[in-house]
Amino acid sequence: MAEGLFENVYNPDVLSCLANLSNDEVFTPPEVVNQMLDMLPQELFYDPDTTFLDPACKTGVFLRETAKRLIKGLEPQFPDLQERIDHIFHKQLFGIAITELTSLLSRRGLYCSKYPNSNYSVSQFDDAQGNIRFKRISHKWEKGKCVYCGASESQYERGDELETHAYEWIHTIKPEEIFNMKFDVIISNPPYQLSDGGNGASASPLYQLFVEKAKMLKPRYITMIIPSRWFAGGKGLDDFRKEMLEDNRNVRIVDYVNAKDCFNGISLGGGVCYFLWDRDNPRPCEFTNIHDDIISTQIRDLSEFPVFVRYNEAISIIHKVQSFKEKTVSELVGTRNPFGLSSAARGSEYEDEILLYSSGGKGYIPKNIITQGNDIINKYKVMISKVTSEHAGEPDKSGMFTVISTTRVLSPNEVCTDSYLVAFVSDTENEAINFAKYLCSKFFRFLLLQAVSSINLSKDKFQFIPIQDFSQEWHDELLYKKYSLSKEEIDFIESMIKPKELGGE
């Protein structure tokens, strides 16, 4: 009876058909869950004492797919299927839902009933939550922000009728007290970010907090799927990046450059990755990069560079460039908002002292409204767009990148808004033009790409690019020869980077 009920109701495909809540709360396809479970030692699924926790349940797919493996693996110990299911669901599988809705989805996915104390549940519990709990939590506000997650009080201080998105797992200093037990495996796809009340769509990352809390419990294994933006750090992620890169218990990472290859139809700037953390067996990391149907795996020292270089094929190229011990372009690129003019600033059509470039085109402004960068107004400047050319940091349909969008040489008395960066300054037009041509080379943009994991460009993203003698012109053939790149290395660059001319894309 139990076997027929479980097999008929327990549909492994239905969760692939659900629409995502948002790009920040992405449902994990069952096939990806199983790839993550495959990384774990498979003997875990033959052990009746192994415990599993998903601290961010959305559909219950992690617990459901784990249950399927345990049901098969524990058959010798529990020949009776109902006894086996009861043991697994009561003693081995635990979850914390992120919202009331996802608690119902998760229970339905695991127990075949959103109420596990009902007659329709494949395993009977005494209460309506079973081992998948949801507790409405309030944020703790201090100066308009939540002290636990950084959420904005103006957006997330809500009445009883709306979700607070104050996730229980990260709104406590003692996560071990939630279930008052230890776990062997913590597995999840946590929420990615919440609005922090900044300008526009400003948001603070959350996923690193879920990873950090998981480590506090010291399980044997952690496997989570999270955005790959942490590779290059940035907003709220610098400490997390450093810790992840230096932690030799991160023994496996699988990285998708294009998140759509992992989550069907979902764009995430910088891609997505899942990892395995092994508490008791630290070792060099087996890093797998997936892009354009190419799968590359290499044993890596994650902390070799200040940012994580996601393309295994790029490592040898960077090594050859760095062997010259040249200064890098990051020393030349200016800070954001070079002239103190916001992205919304526009010039007028009436000719004035200064020509302004903005995302709205060209116009004129008086010199006295420029609040910074006055020392470079009368010089030649190379202006580039502050954001990358690719939508959400993903390659085009052919798997190639442009990386840099607008590139323009500004003459004396020409400036730009905060939509752009000033990448180079010179007293001579010839040097500025030569730098701009260097910037358009595939070599330059390939090395820039290695430090980019979101749509935004900044000084630090140019750390792999060497400074050249800009009294002469540089092009790819000359650069490939200078750094003794092999045919395979050249072909890899050429396969990834599209041609680019000065100006727009």
C-alpha positions in Angstrom: 0.0 0.0 0.0 2.7 2.5 1.0 4.9 1.5 -1.9 2.2 2.1 -4.5 1.1 5.4 -2.9 4.7 6.7 -2.7 5.4 5.8 -6.3 2.2 7.2 -7.8 2.2 10.5 -6.0 5.9 11.1 -5.8 6.5 12.7 -9.2 10.1 13.6 -9.9 9.4 15.8 -12.8 6.7 18.2 -11.4 9.3 20.4 -9.7 11.0 21.1 -13.0 7.8 22.7 -14.2 7.3 25.3 -11.4 7.8 28.9 -12.2 10.5 30.6 -10.1 9.5 32.9 -7.3 12.1 35.5 -8.6 15.7 35.6 -9.8 16.7 35.7 -6.1 14.7 32.6 -5.0 15.4 30.2 -7.8 14.0 26.7 -7.8 16.6 24.0 -8.3 16.0 21.5 -11.1 16.0 17.9 -9.9 18.9 16.9 -12.2 21.1 19.6 -10.7 20.2 18.4 -7.2 21.3 14.9 -8.2 24.6 16.3 -9.5 25.2 17.8 -6.1 24.2 14.6 -4.3 26.6 12.7 -6.6 29.5 14.7 -5.1 28.8 13.2 -1.7 30.2 9.9 -0.6 27.5 7.5 -1.6 27.8 5.4 1.5 26.0 8.2 3.3 22.8 6.9 1.7 23.3 3.4 3.1 23.7 4.6 6.6 20.5 4.9 8.8 22.2 7.3 11.1 23.1 10.0 8.5 21.2 13.2 8.9 20.5 15.8 6.2 19.3 19.5 6.5 18.1 22.0 3.9 18.1 25.3 5.7 16.4 27.1 2.8 13.6 24.9 1.5 11.6 26.1 -1.5 10.1 23.0 -3.1 11.6 20.3 -1.0 13.5 18.9 -4.0 16.8 18.5 -2.1 15.1 16.4 0.6 13.0 14.6 -1.9 15.9 13.5 -4.0 17.8 12.5 -0.9 14.9 10.5 0.3 14.8 8.5 -3.0 18.5 7.5 -2.5 17.9 6.6 1.2 14.8 4.5 0.3 17.0 2.5 -2.0 20.1 2.4 0.1 18.4 1.4 3.4 16.3 -1.5 2.0 18.6 -4.2 3.5 18.3 -2.6 7.0 14.5 -1.9 6.7 12.9 -4.5 4.3 9.5 -3.1 5.1 9.0 0.0 2.9 6.7 1.8 5.4 9.1 1.3 8.2 11.9 2.5 6.0 10.0 5.6 5.0 9.0 6.4 8.5 12.6 6.1 9.7 14.0 8.3 6.9 11.4 11.0 7.2 11.4 11.1 11.0 15.1 10.6 11.8 17.1 11.6 8.8 15.6 14.5 6.8 15.1 18.0 8.1 14.3 21.3 6.5 13.6 25.0 7.2 11.3 26.7 4.7 12.0 30.3 3.6 8.3 31.3 3.4 5.0 29.8 4.5 4.2 29.1 0.9 7.5 27.2 0.3 6.9 25.2 3.5 3.7 23.9 2.0 5.4 23.2 -1.3 8.3 21.4 0.4 6.0 19.2 2.5 4.0 18.4 -0.5 7.1 17.5 -2.4 8.5 15.3 0.4 5.6 13.9 2.3 3.1 13.9 -0.7 0.9 16.1 1.5 1.3 19.7 2.6 0.1 18.6 6.0 2.1 15.6 7.2 -0.4 14.8 10.0 -3.1 14.1 7.4 -4.2 10.8 6.0 -2.6 11.6 2.7 1.0 11.9 4.0 3.2 8.9 3.2 4.6 9.1 6.8 2.5 10.2 9.7 3.6 13.0 12.0 1.9 14.4 15.1 1.8 18.0 13.8 1.3 19.8 10.6 4.9 20.7 10.0 6.7 17.4 10.3 10.4 17.9 10.0 10.0 20.9 7.6 9.5 23.8 9.8 8.5 27.4 9.1 8.6 30.1 11.8 7.7 33.7 11.0 10.7 35.7 12.1 11.1 39.5 12.5 14.1 41.5 11.4 16.1 43.2 14.1 16.4 46.8 12.9 19.2 49.2 13.7 19.6 52.5 11.9 17.2 51.3 9.2 18.9 48.0 8.4 18.6 44.5 9.7 21.6 43.6 11.8 21.4 40.0 10.6 20.9 40.3 6.9 21.2 44.0 5.9 17.6 44.3 4.6 16.0 47.7 4.4 13.6 48.6 7.2 11.6 50.8 4.8 10.9 47.8 2.5 10.7 44.8 4.9 9.0 46.2 8.0 5.6 44.6 7.1 2.3 43.7 8.6 1.2 40.1 9.4 -0.3 39.6 5.9 3.1 39.8 4.1 6.2 37.7 4.2 9.1 39.3 6.1 11.8 37.4 4.3 13.6 37.3 7.6 15.0 33.8 7.1 15.3 31.8 10.3 18.6 30.2 9.5 20.5 33.5 9.3 18.5 35.5 11.9 20.0 33.7 14.9 23.4 33.5 16.5 22.8 29.9 17.5 21.5 28.0 14.5 22.4 24.7 16.3 19.4 25.4 18.6 16.8 25.3 15.8 16.6 21.5 15.8 18.9 20.9 18.8 20.9 18.3 16.9 23.9 17.8 14.7 23.8 17.2 10.9 26.1 15.2 8.7 25.1 17.0 5.5 23.8 20.5 4.9 22.5 20.9 1.4 20.6 23.9 -0.1 20.0 26.6 -2.7 19.7 29.7 -0.5 18.1 33.0 -1.3 20.6 35.2 -3.2 19.9 38.8 -2.1 17.5 41.3 -0.5 17.0 45.0 -1.2 19.1 47.1 1.1 17.4 50.4 0.5 20.2 51.9 -1.6 19.9 53.7 -4.9 17.9 52.1 -7.7 17.7 48.3 -7.3 20.5 48.1 -4.8 20.6 44.8 -3.0 22.9 43.0 -0.5 23.9 39.4 -1.0 22.5 36.8 1.4 23.8 33.5 0.2 27.2 33.8 1.9 25.3 34.2 5.3 23.7 30.7 4.7 27.1 29.2 4.0 28.7 30.8 7.1 25.9 29.6 9.3 26.2 26.1 7.9 29.9 26.0 8.8 29.0 27.1 12.4 27.3 23.7 12.8 30.4 21.8 11.7 28.6 19.2 9.6 30.7 16.6 7.8 29.7 18.0 4.4 28.2 21.2 3.0 27.0 21.5 -0.6 25.2 24.5 -1.8 24.4 26.2 -5.1 25.1 29.9 -5.1 25.9 32.8 -7.5 29.5 32.8 -8.8 29.8 36.6 -8.1 31.8 35.8 -5.0 34.7 34.8 -7.2 35.6 38.5 -7.6 34.2 39.7 -4.3 32.5 43.1 -4.2 29.6 44.3 -2.2 29.5 42.4 1.1 31.5 39.5 -0.4 35.2 40.4 0.1 35.6 38.5 3.4 33.5 35.6 2.1 35.6 35.4 -1.0 38.9 35.4 1.0 37.6 32.7 3.3 36.3 30.5 0.5 39.5 30.8 -1.5 41.7 30.0 1.5 39.6 27.1 2.9 41.1 23.8 1.6 37.9 22.0 2.7 36.3 23.4 -0.4 37.3 20.3 -2.4 35.0 20.5 -5.4 33.4 23.4 -7.3 31.3 23.2 -10.5 30.9 26.5 -12.2 28.5 27.5 -14.9 29.5 30.7 -16.7 26.0 31.0 -18.1 23.4 30.4 -15.4 20.9 29.4 -18.1 22.9 26.2 -18.6 22.0 25.3 -15.0 18.7 27.1 -14.3 16.6 27.0 -17.5 15.8 30.5 -18.6 17.3 32.3 -15.5 19.9 35.0 -16.0 22.3 35.6 -13.1 25.1 38.1 -13.6 28.4 36.2 -13.2 26.9 32.7 -13.5 26.2 30.1 -10.8 28.2 27.4 -9.1 27.8 24.6 -6.6 30.5 23.4 -4.2 31.3 20.6 -1.8 32.9 21.3 1.6 34.5 18.3 3.2 35.2 18.9 6.9 37.5 15.9 7.5 39.4 15.6 4.2 40.9 18.9 3.2 42.7 18.9 -0.2 43.3 20.9 -3.3 40.1 21.8 -5.1 38.8 20.0 -8.1 37.4 22.9 -10.1 35.1 22.3 -13.1 34.2 25.1 -15.4 31.3 24.7 -17.9 30.9 27.1 -20.8 29.6 26.7 -24.4 29.3 22.9 -24.0 32.9 22.8 -23.0 33.7 21.1 -19.6 37.1 21.7 -18.2 38.3 20.2 -14.9 41.6 21.0 -13.1 43.0 20.6 -9.6 43.5 24.1 -8.4 44.9 26.3 -5.6 41.9 28.5 -5.1 43.9 31.2 -3.4 46.5 31.7 -6.1 45.1 35.0 -7.3 43.3 37.9 -5.4 40.2 37.0 -7.5 39.2 33.6 -8.6 40.0 32.9 -12.3 37.1 30.7 -13.4 38.5 29.5 -16.8 41.0 26.8 -16.3 42.4 27.5 -19.7 43.3 31.0 -18.7 45.7 30.1 -15.9 48.7 29.4 -18.2 48.1 32.7 -20.0 48.1 34.7 -16.8 51.2 32.9 -15.6 53.1 33.9 -18.8 51.9 37.5 -18.6 52.8 37.8 -14.9 56.3 36.4 -15.5 57.2 39.8 -17.1 56.5 41.4 -13.7 55.0 44.5 -15.3 52.8 47.1 -13.7 49.1 46.6 -14.4 46.4 48.8 -15.9 44.6 48.8 -12.5 47.1 51.6 -11.6 45.9 53.7 -14.5 42.1 53.4 -14.3 40.4 56.1 -12.3 37.8 55.7 -9.6 34.1 55.9 -10.3 32.4 59.2 -11.1 35.6 60.9 -12.5 34.2 64.4 -12.7 31.5 64.3 -9.9 28.7 64.3 -12.4 25.9 61.8 -11.8 24.7 59.3 -14.5 21.5 61.4 -14.8 23.5 64.6 -15.7 22.9 66.0 -19.2 24.4 68.8 -21.2 22.5 71.4 -23.1 22.6 72.0 -26.9 24.0 75.5 -26.4 27.8 75.6 -26.7 29.6 76.1 -23.4 33.1 75.6 -22.0 32.9 71.8 -21.6 31.6 69.0 -23.8 29.8 66.4 -21.8 29.3 62.7 -22.8 26.4 61.0 -21.1 24.3 57.9 -21.8 21.8 60.4 -23.4 24.4 61.7 -25.9 26.6 64.8 -26.1 25.8 68.2 -24.6 27.5 71.2 -23.1 28.0 72.3 -19.5 29.8 75.1 -17.7 33.1 74.2 -16.1 32.1 75.3 -12.6 29.7 72.4 -12.1 32.5 69.9 -12.3 33.3 69.0 -8.7 36.3 66.7 -9.1 38.9 65.6 -11.7 39.7 69.2 -12.6 43.4 68.2 -13.0 42.6 66.0 -16.0 40.1 68.2 -17.8 42.8 69.6 -20.1 44.3 66.3 -20.9 43.5 63.5 -23.3 41.4 60.7 -21.7 40.2 57.3 -22.7 36.6 56.8 -21.6 34.9 53.4 -21.3 31.4 52.3 -20.1 31.2 51.5 -16.4 29.2 48.3 -17.1 30.2 45.4 -19.3 28.8 44.9 -22.8 27.1 41.6 -21.9 23.6 41.4 -20.4 23.9 39.9 -16.9 27.5 39.1 -17.6 26.6 36.2 -19.9 28.1 35.5 -23.3 26.2 35.8 -26.6 24.6 32.9 -28.4 27.9 31.9 -29.9 29.5 31.9 -26.4 31.6 35.0 -27.0 32.2 38.2 -25.1 32.8 41.8 -26.0 33.4 42.8 -22.3 33.8 46.5 -22.9 31.1 48.5 -24.6 31.7 52.2 -25.4 35.4 53.2 -25.9 36.2 56.8 -26.8 39.2 59.2 -26.7 38.2 62.5 -25.0 40.0 65.6 -26.0 40.9 68.4 -23.6 37.7 70.1 -22.2 35.7 67.0 -22.8 34.3 65.0 -19.8 31.8 62.3 -18.9 29.2 61.4 -16.4 29.3 58.6 -13.8 28.1 56.2 -16.5 31.7 55.9 -17.5 35.2 55.3 -16.2 38.3 57.2 -17.2 40.7 54.3 -18.0 43.8 56.3 -19.1 45.0 59.9 -19.1 47.8 61.4 -21.2 49.3 64.8 -22.3 49.4 63.5 -25.9 46.6 62.3 -28.2 48.9 59.6 -29.7 49.3 57.8 -26.4 45.6 58.0 -25.7 44.8 56.5 -29.1 47.3 53.8 -28.6 45.9 52.9 -25.2 42.4 52.9 -26.7 43.5 50.5 -29.4 45.2 48.3 -26.8 42.0 48.3 -24.8 40.1 47.0 -27.9 42.5 44.1 -28.4 41.2 40.6 -27.6 44.2 40.1 -25.4 43.3 43.1 -23.2 39.6 42.2 -23.0 40.3 38.5 -22.3 42.5 39.4 -19.3 39.8 41.8 -18.1 37.2 39.1 -18.3 39.1 36.9 -15.9 38.5 39.3 -13.1 34.9 40.2 -14.0 32.0 38.3 -12.4 29.2 40.9 -12.7 28.2 43.7 -15.1 30.2 46.4 -13.2 33.8 47.4 -14.0 36.1 49.0 -11.5 39.9 49.6 -11.0 40.6 46.2 -9.5 39.1 44.3 -12.5 42.1 45.4 -14.6 44.7 43.7 -12.3 45.8 41.0 -14.8 46.4 43.5 -17.7 50.0 44.7 -18.1 50.9 48.3 -18.9 52.6 48.7 -22.3 54.7 51.4 -23.9 52.0 53.6 -25.3 54.3 55.5 -27.6 53.6 52.6 -30.0 50.5 50.8 -31.2 49.7 47.4 -29.8 47.6 44.7 -31.5 46.9 41.1 -30.8 49.5 39.5 -33.0 52.2 41.6 -31.4 50.9 40.8 -27.9 50.6 37.1 -28.5 54.2 37.1 -29.7 55.5 39.2 -26.8 54.0 36.8 -24.2 54.9 33.6 -26.2 51.3 32.3 -26.2 50.8 28.9 -27.7 48.4 28.2 -30.5 46.1 26.5 -28.1 46.1 29.6 -25.8 45.6 32.0 -28.8 42.8 29.8 -30.1 41.1 29.9 -26.7 41.3 33.8 -26.5 40.0 34.0 -30.1 37.1 31.6 -29.4 35.9 33.8 -26.4 36.4 37.4 -27.4 34.7 39.2 -30.3 36.5 41.8 -32.4 36.0 45.4 -31.3 36.6 48.8 -32.8 36.9 52.2 -31.1 33.5 53.7 -30.3 30.4 51.6 -29.4 30.0 47.8 -29.6 
